[in-house]
Amino acid sequence: MVDITHKTNTLRIATAQALVRVSKPETIVAIKNGTVPKGDVFAMSKAAGLLGVKKTPDLLPDCHPLPIEYTGIDFEINELDIKVSCTIKTIYKTGVEVEAMHGASVVALNMYDMLKPIDKGVEIHHIKLLEKKGGKSDFKDRFRKDITAAVIVCSDTIAAGQKEDKAGKTIIDKLETCDVTISDYVVIPDEKDIIQQKAKAYKEQGVDLIIYTGGTGLSSRDVTPEALEPLIDRRIPGIEEAIRSYGQDRTPYSMLSRSVAGAYGDSLLLALPGSTKGAKESMDAVFPPLLHLFRIFKGARHD
């Protein structure tokens, strides 16, 4: 199965349909009157559909088992056509489109099985996805495309040429996938004054995202939060909480990180862990949704 461990739980909704077409009006009358020999067609088919939804990952090898938190099955009669609608909801890392389509299919198949003794001309048509919501595709076009970023690596050893930077480059890779333009990338030592000078300079240049990696731990040289906090106009604790929560699901040491996020004029200051893994997970935790912030910062006048 596809690796989805990097994803976060979001509300996922999908609705699919199947069309069952009978060949004579008498079949519709029998369904409505409850005189079909095999029983209540709608009730039994709905039960079959519920079982089908739950069994989807047992039958389709690449489907992830996931918690189905709502299944709604509805029927709509239009002359000789019966439209089956199946809506699935979950709060999980991956979507429920296949579950919805499988549920609608099983409902239609059960209706066919129950109706074939009285109607040899029953057909199943138009099994398809009608709508899906949730996940990154639901938001990908909602973010500004003119965001700029500076990435600052805070590390004595990297600044001295004793170690190669990977965390900063990982951050840049993520930003580029989000259509963010990289204005600058620089390595500096863990010096409070230099950290502050860089933030002030980038703010003056109008850089939107000022992202630091490194110096958020608890050693005596980890001073990035102390350098940035006096500059911040407003802390944004939700970003900090999201980063630590995402990391905590993956390593118990994330609680020790002192990641910082806050507004600095019309710029956003971010201080992320210095490890490559910590930087990557922090970026995965909040991007691209974090970019919505710049619609608030910059306003509709620039859209």
N, C-alpha and C positions, 0 to 999 in steps of 0.2 A: 504493500500500500504506500501511497505517497506520504512523505513525512510532513505532518502538520504541527509538530511540536513547537514551531516558532510562532504559530498563530495564537490569537487571543480569542476568548469566548465573546461572541456577539449574538444578538437576536437574529435568527435566520428564519425566514418564512418562504414557502413555495406553494404555489397552487398549480395543479395539473388537471387535465380533463381527458375523458374518453367519451366517445359517442356510440351509444347502442341503438341500432336502427332495426325495428321490427318490420315485418312485411304486411301486417294487416291490423286494422283497428281493433279487432276482437282481442288481440294480445294486450293492448293497452287497457282495455276494459277489464280483462282478467287480472292484470296487475293492480289496478285501482280497487277492484272489488275483493281482492284477496282470494281468488279462486284458482290460482295457478296450482297444479297438483303438488309441486314440490314445496309449497309454502309461501310465506311472505317474501316476495322478491327483494324489496328494498331493505328490509330488516336483515335478512340473511346475507345479502350482498355487502351491506355495510359492515357486518361482522367479519366477513371474508376479507374485506379491504383493510380493516384494522389489523388482522393477522398478517396480511401481506406487507403492510408498512413495517411491522416489527421484524419480519423475516428478511427484509431486503439485504442486510449484510451477510446473511447466511447463504444467499443465492448468487449474489454478485460479488466476485472475489475482491475487487478493488474498493468496495464501499466500506467506510469506517463504521463500526458500531457506534451509535450515538444515542443520547437520551432524547427520546421523542416526548415532548411535553404537551403537545396538542395535536390531535388529528380530527379534522372535520370533513365529513363526507355528505354531499348534498346531491339531490336529483332534481332535474327539471325536464318536464315532458313538453314537447312541442310537436303535435301531430304524431308521426310515427317515430320520432327521434327522442331518445332519453339521454340528456347530457349529464354525465357524472363529473362532479367536481371534488377534488381531494386537496385539502389544505393542511400543511404540516408546519409546526412551529417547534423550534428548539433554541436554547442558548448554548451554543457550542462553537467549535473552531472551524467547522466545515458545513457546507450547505445541505439542504434537504430536497433538492430538485428530484433526484433519482427516487427517493422514498415516496414523494408525491406522485410521480409518474407510475411507479410500481403499484401504489395503492389504487390509483384510478384503473390501472390495467386489470388488477385482480378483481375489483368490483365488477368490471365489464365482463370478464370471463365467467364469474359466478352467475351473473344475470343470463349470459348465453346458456350456461349449463342448466339453469332452472327453466328457461323458456323453450329450449329446443323440443321438449315433448309436445308442445302445442303450436310451435311456429318453427318450421324448418328453414325459414328465410332470414333468421336473425344475423345481423352483421355488426362488426365492431370497426369503428372509424376514428380517425383524428385523435390518437393518443398523443398529447403534446403538453409541454410546459406553457402555462399561461402567464405566470408572473413569479419573480423571485426577488427577495429583499435581504439585505444583510451582507456582511463581508466587504472586502476592499472595493469590489466592483461597484458597489452601491454608492461609493463616495469618490471614486477616482476623478471625476470631472468637476468636483466642487471646490477645488483648491486653486489658488492663484498660480499663475505660471511665470511670475516675474520676481520670485523670491531669490535673494542672494545670501550667501553664507560664507563665513570665515571659520576655518578649523584651526585651533591652536592646541598643540601637543605640549603639555607641561611635564617635563621629565629632565632631571639632571643628567642621567646616563645617556639618553638619546641626544640631548643638546651637546653633550661632550663627544658624540660620535662613537660611544661604546656599545650602542644597541640600535637596532633598526626599528623604526616606527611601523607598527601594523594597525594599531587602534585608530589613528587619525585617518589612514587610508580606507579602513573599513567604514568609517563615518562618511567619508567622501563618496564611496561607492553607493551607500544607501541614499544619500542626498541626490545623487545623479539619477537614481531610479525614480525619484520623486520630482524630477524636472527642476531641481534647485541649482542655480548657477553658483559655482565656487569662485568667490572673489579673491580668497587668499588661503594659503596653507603654510603654517609656520611652526617651528619647534623652538620652545623657550625653556629655560631652567625653571625650577620651582622657586621663583622669587616673587614675593607679593607685589612689589612695585612694578615689575615688568608685566605681570598678569593684569594689573589694573591699567597700565599704560596701553596695552593692546586693546582692551575693552573700550577705553575712551576713544582711541584712534578709529576703531571700526565703527563706533557709534557716530562719530563725526563724519565718516565717509558714507553714512546711510546704509550700512550693511544690516540686513534684516535679522539673520541668525548668527549669533556669535557663540560658537560651540567649543568648549574646552574639554579635553580628555586628559585625565591624570590629576593627581593631587587631591583626590576625594576620599582617600583612606584615612588612617589614624596614626601614621608615622609622624615624626616631628617635622618632616619636610613637606607633608601634605597640607598645603595652605591655600589651595584654590578656592574653597568655600569662603574662607576668611577674607580673601582678596576681593571676591565678587559681591558678597552680601552687602557691604556699605554702598555699593553702586546701584543696587536694585531698588527701583521705585515701588514695585509691588511683587511680592512672592506669588508664585502660582503652585500651590501645594499639590494640586491634582496631578500635575505632570510628575512631580517628585514621587508621589505615592504610586503612580502607574509604573514608573521605572522600577521602583523597589519591589512592588508586588509581582511584576512579571519576572524579575530576577529571582525572587524568593521561591517561586515555583520550580526553579531550575537549579538553584544552589542555596544552601542554608546561610551562606556568608553574605548574601546581598543585603541583609539587614545592617551590616556594618558600613555600607557605602553612604557617603554624605553628598549625594547628587543634589544639585541646586538648580532651580528654574525660576526665572523672574523677568518682569518687564523692565527694560532700561531705555527710557524714552520710547521710541517706536521700534526698538530692537528687542530681541529675546536673547537673554543670556542663559546658557545651559552649561552645567559642569557635570561631566560624565566620568565613569570609572576609566582608569588608564589601561586596564587589561584589554586585549583584543576581544575576548569573549564578552567581558562586561560592557564594552562599548557597543558591540554588535547587538547584544540583547537589549540594551537601553534604547538604541535607535529603533529596533523592531517593536519595542513596547509602545512608542508614541508617534512614530511616523508611518503613514502620512497624516493621520488625523490632527496632529499638532499644528499643521499648516493652516488649518481653519482660523487660527488665531490672527493671521495677517489680514483676513477680511475685516476683522474688528479693528486692528491697529490702523490699517490704511484706509478702510472705508470704501464705500461703493464708488466714490469719485474716481478711483483709479481702475475700476473694473472695465 
